[in-house]
């Protein structure tokens, strides 16, 4: 049986956050502002999606419960006939 063990790497782990900070720090001010505006737009979009999703899920659950009750009453009425 052959085991799939990845080869051992003696390279130090890459600190992605420090690397990102270094790259961001090297950008000119206009690029930094553009990047920040882009990140804010993504954050706002995700926030709005989450804010819209919660009431829709609640409404869907509520309508499902109402529909289930109506179906149960209809089935009970059919059985009584």
Backbone as ProteinMPNN parsed JSONL, in Angstrom:
{"seq_chain_A": "XXXXXXXXXXXXXXXXXXXXXXXXXXXXXXXXXXXXXXXXXXXXXXXXXXXXXXXXXXXXXXXXXXXXXXXXXXXXXXXXX", "coords_chain_A": {"N_chain_A": [[0.848, -1.169, 0.0], [0.608, 2.171, -0.883], [1.486, 5.202, 0.607], [0.291, 8.535, 0.63], [2.235, 10.86, 1.249], [3.112, 14.165, 1.637], [6.054, 15.767, 0.293], [8.702, 16.746, 2.492], [9.216, 20.038, 3.499], [11.759, 22.339, 3.99], [11.542, 25.0, 4.011], [10.71, 28.107, 5.571], [7.491, 28.806, 7.061], [5.185, 30.77, 5.177], [4.368, 34.031, 5.921], [1.518, 35.248, 5.283], [-0.03, 37.47, 5.907], [1.827, 39.43, 6.707], [3.225, 39.659, 4.334], [1.221, 40.635, 2.667], [0.739, 43.101, 3.908], [3.187, 44.335, 3.399], [3.189, 44.482, 0.589], [0.927, 46.093, 0.218], [1.747, 48.401, 1.541], [3.713, 49.279, -0.192], [2.361, 50.28, -2.327], [1.295, 53.101, -4.339], [-0.386, 56.078, -3.098], [-2.857, 56.569, -4.438], [-3.499, 54.055, -5.467], [-3.746, 52.646, -3.088], [-5.998, 53.889, -1.966], [-7.911, 53.233, -3.921], [-7.936, 50.46, -3.649], [-8.86, 50.195, -1.021], [-11.436, 51.329, -1.262], [-12.546, 49.476, -2.987], [-12.501, 47.164, -1.366], [-14.246, 48.004, 0.649], [-16.601, 48.214, -0.834], [-17.069, 45.532, -1.471], [-17.454, 44.52, 1.107], [-19.766, 45.939, 1.903], [-21.588, 44.937, 0.032], [-21.709, 42.218, 0.766], [-22.75, 42.536, 3.33], [-25.279, 43.677, 2.811], [-26.415, 41.567, 1.364], [-26.57, 39.618, 3.395], [-28.288, 40.944, 5.16], [-30.628, 41.038, 3.678], [-31.153, 38.373, 3.284], [-31.934, 37.228, 5.765], [-34.641, 38.241, 6.508], [-35.993, 37.184, 4.275], [-35.684, 34.43, 4.6], [-37.109, 34.086, 6.968], [-39.665, 34.896, 6.117], [-40.17, 32.947, 4.188], [-40.224, 30.652, 5.773], [-42.44, 31.249, 7.361], [-44.56, 31.453, 5.461], [-44.458, 28.831, 4.565], [-45.306, 27.446, 6.861], [-47.932, 28.425, 7.091], [-49.001, 27.48, 4.689], [-48.746, 24.718, 5.115], [-50.56, 24.353, 7.236], [-52.96, 25.061, 5.95], [-53.052, 23.055, 4.028], [-53.291, 20.81, 5.676], [-55.814, 21.265, 6.82], [-57.369, 21.125, 4.51], [-56.917, 18.473, 3.73], [-58.037, 17.176, 5.935], [-60.708, 17.948, 5.681], [-61.336, 16.661, 3.298], [-61.132, 14.011, 4.08], [-63.231, 13.796, 5.886], [-65.461, 13.845, 4.307]], "CA_chain_A": [[0.0, 0.0, 0.0], [1.41, 3.383, -1.016], [0.865, 6.321, 1.317], [0.492, 9.818, -0.045], [2.803, 11.812, 2.191], [3.755, 15.232, 0.87], [7.477, 15.908, 0.601], [8.994, 17.668, 3.587], [9.795, 21.295, 3.038], [12.522, 23.018, 5.03], [11.305, 26.435, 3.878], [9.89, 28.613, 6.667], [6.116, 29.094, 6.642], [5.008, 32.109, 4.62], [3.452, 34.879, 6.678], [0.747, 35.905, 4.234], [-0.497, 38.771, 6.365], [2.958, 40.355, 6.641], [3.502, 39.855, 2.918], [0.163, 41.501, 2.162], [1.009, 44.446, 4.434], [4.356, 44.876, 2.697], [2.752, 44.826, -0.764], [0.009, 47.227, 0.316], [2.551, 49.562, 1.92], [4.516, 49.714, -1.332], [1.504, 50.881, -3.354], [1.11, 54.549, -4.252], [-1.589, 56.461, -2.356], [-4.065, 56.412, -5.261], [-3.803, 52.62, -5.534], [-4.215, 52.261, -1.758], [-7.382, 54.355, -1.839], [-8.747, 52.43, -4.813], [-8.056, 49.133, -3.045], [-9.732, 50.313, 0.149], [-12.804, 51.535, -1.736], [-12.978, 48.182, -3.53], [-12.771, 46.283, -0.23], [-15.461, 48.496, 1.296], [-17.737, 47.851, -1.684], [-17.296, 44.094, -1.277], [-18.003, 44.353, 2.453], [-21.149, 46.427, 1.894], [-22.39, 43.995, -0.746], [-21.925, 41.031, 1.598], [-23.631, 42.935, 4.429], [-26.636, 43.801, 2.278], [-26.9, 40.212, 1.063], [-26.932, 38.971, 4.659], [-29.447, 41.648, 5.714], [-31.803, 40.663, 2.884], [-31.364, 36.926, 3.403], [-32.619, 36.881, 7.019], [-36.097, 38.374, 6.403], [-36.528, 36.267, 3.272], [-35.753, 33.1, 5.202], [-38.214, 34.12, 7.918], [-40.91, 34.923, 5.341], [-40.341, 31.641, 3.564], [-40.614, 29.718, 6.827], [-43.799, 31.614, 7.771], [-45.483, 31.024, 4.414], [-44.468, 27.371, 4.58], [-46.148, 27.009, 7.971], [-49.327, 28.738, 6.734], [-49.377, 26.549, 3.63], [-48.9, 23.397, 5.722], [-51.831, 24.352, 7.978], [-54.056, 25.047, 4.979], [-53.078, 21.724, 3.427], [-53.81, 19.877, 6.681], [-57.267, 21.489, 6.907], [-57.964, 20.629, 3.27], [-56.887, 17.014, 3.793], [-59.003, 16.754, 6.96], [-62.033, 18.136, 5.119], [-61.551, 15.609, 2.3], [-61.329, 12.727, 4.774], [-64.532, 13.827, 6.555], [-66.541, 13.707, 3.308]], "C_chain_A": [[0.898, 1.238, 0.0], [0.713, 4.518, -0.272], [1.224, 7.621, 0.605], [0.942, 10.85, 0.983], [3.49, 12.906, 1.383], [5.225, 15.354, 1.247], [7.704, 16.971, 1.669], [9.678, 18.91, 3.033], [10.515, 21.951, 4.203], [12.348, 24.53, 4.96], [10.431, 26.911, 5.035], [8.475, 28.914, 6.175], [5.992, 30.549, 6.191], [3.991, 32.856, 5.472], [2.68, 35.725, 5.668], [0.314, 37.304, 4.646], [0.629, 39.812, 6.29], [3.298, 40.664, 5.19], [2.484, 40.808, 2.301], [0.371, 42.939, 2.634], [2.157, 45.108, 3.68], [3.963, 45.321, 1.288], [1.845, 46.052, -0.747], [0.77, 48.501, 0.653], [3.363, 50.117, 0.764], [3.676, 50.387, -2.42], [1.481, 52.403, -3.218], [-0.246, 54.859, -3.61], [-2.861, 56.244, -3.17], [-4.476, 54.944, -5.356], [-4.313, 52.121, -4.182], [-5.67, 52.663, -1.572], [-8.324, 53.533, -2.704], [-8.978, 51.04, -4.23], [-8.993, 49.167, -1.847], [-11.189, 50.507, -0.247], [-13.37, 50.223, -2.274], [-13.33, 47.214, -2.399], [-14.038, 46.704, 0.508], [-16.697, 48.129, 0.483], [-18.078, 46.371, -1.531], [-17.952, 43.845, 0.079], [-19.459, 44.798, 2.508], [-22.069, 45.475, 1.14], [-22.706, 42.746, 0.072], [-22.867, 41.339, 2.754], [-25.071, 43.048, 3.959], [-27.225, 42.439, 1.935], [-27.363, 39.501, 2.333], [-28.178, 39.611, 5.254], [-30.722, 41.286, 4.962], [-32.152, 39.197, 3.091], [-32.178, 36.565, 4.65], [-34.134, 37.066, 6.929], [-36.71, 37.438, 5.37], [-36.663, 34.854, 3.822], [-36.91, 33.023, 6.182], [-39.553, 34.087, 7.188], [-41.194, 33.578, 4.705], [-40.819, 30.606, 4.585], [-42.065, 29.976, 7.262], [-44.814, 31.153, 6.737], [-45.555, 29.505, 4.329], [-45.366, 26.823, 5.677], [-47.623, 27.259, 7.665], [-49.831, 27.761, 5.682], [-49.608, 25.154, 4.193], [-50.202, 23.292, 6.51], [-53.016, 24.271, 7.028], [-54.182, 23.674, 4.337], [-53.649, 20.703, 4.406], [-55.322, 20.025, 6.825], [-57.967, 20.927, 5.683], [-58.007, 19.097, 3.283], [-57.894, 16.479, 4.806], [-60.418, 16.889, 6.436], [-62.336, 17.051, 4.086], [-61.812, 14.271, 2.957], [-62.693, 12.668, 5.447], [-65.678, 13.65, 5.581], [-66.842, 12.285, 3.004]], "O_chain_A": [[1.836, 1.334, 0.792], [-0.473, 4.775, -0.474], [2.314, 7.772, 0.055], [0.135, 11.611, 1.516], [4.345, 12.621, 0.545], [5.602, 15.079, 2.386], [6.984, 17.968, 1.735], [10.592, 18.83, 2.213], [9.945, 22.102, 5.284], [12.937, 25.261, 5.755], [9.51, 26.204, 5.443], [8.282, 29.241, 5.004], [6.621, 31.443, 6.759], [2.888, 32.366, 5.713], [3.141, 36.788, 5.253], [0.293, 38.219, 3.823], [0.404, 40.943, 5.859], [3.623, 41.803, 4.854], [2.84, 41.682, 1.51], [0.202, 43.882, 1.862], [2.101, 46.297, 3.364], [4.351, 46.401, 0.843], [1.974, 46.941, -1.589], [0.472, 49.565, 0.111], [3.671, 51.309, 0.743], [4.227, 50.998, -3.336], [1.63, 52.934, -2.118], [-1.139, 54.012, -3.583], [-3.857, 55.772, -2.623], [-5.665, 54.627, -5.328], [-5.204, 51.274, -4.128], [-6.481, 51.876, -1.082], [-9.418, 53.175, -2.266], [-10.084, 50.505, -4.307], [-9.824, 48.275, -1.676], [-12.082, 49.917, 0.362], [-14.536, 49.902, -2.043], [-14.345, 46.521, -2.469], [-14.815, 45.854, 0.944], [-17.73, 47.773, 1.051], [-19.252, 46.005, -1.47], [-18.89, 43.056, 0.186], [-20.295, 44.112, 3.094], [-23.201, 45.235, 1.561], [-23.842, 42.271, 0.071], [-23.692, 40.503, 3.123], [-25.984, 42.568, 4.63], [-28.403, 42.188, 2.189], [-28.415, 38.862, 2.348], [-29.035, 38.912, 5.795], [-31.795, 41.236, 5.564], [-33.326, 38.827, 3.073], [-33.029, 35.677, 4.588], [-34.866, 36.129, 7.247], [-37.823, 36.949, 5.562], [-37.643, 34.164, 3.542], [-37.618, 32.017, 6.232], [-40.464, 33.355, 7.575], [-42.338, 33.123, 4.687], [-41.698, 29.794, 4.3], [-42.823, 29.036, 7.5], [-45.818, 30.532, 7.086], [-46.619, 28.954, 4.047], [-46.1, 25.859, 5.463], [-48.469, 26.409, 7.943], [-50.956, 27.27, 5.772], [-50.557, 24.476, 3.799], [-50.875, 22.263, 6.461], [-53.96, 23.515, 7.259], [-55.291, 23.184, 4.125], [-54.413, 19.824, 4.006], [-56.036, 19.029, 6.939], [-59.033, 20.321, 5.796], [-59.009, 18.496, 2.895], [-58.532, 15.452, 4.57], [-61.257, 16.032, 6.713], [-63.468, 16.572, 4.006], [-62.613, 13.478, 2.463], [-63.263, 11.583, 5.569], [-66.786, 13.325, 6.007], [-67.72, 12.0, 2.189]]}, "name": "protein", "num_of_chains": 1, "seq": "XXXXXXXXXXXXXXXXXXXXXXXXXXXXXXXXXXXXXXXXXXXXXXXXXXXXXXXXXXXXXXXXXXXXXXXXXXXXXXXXX"}
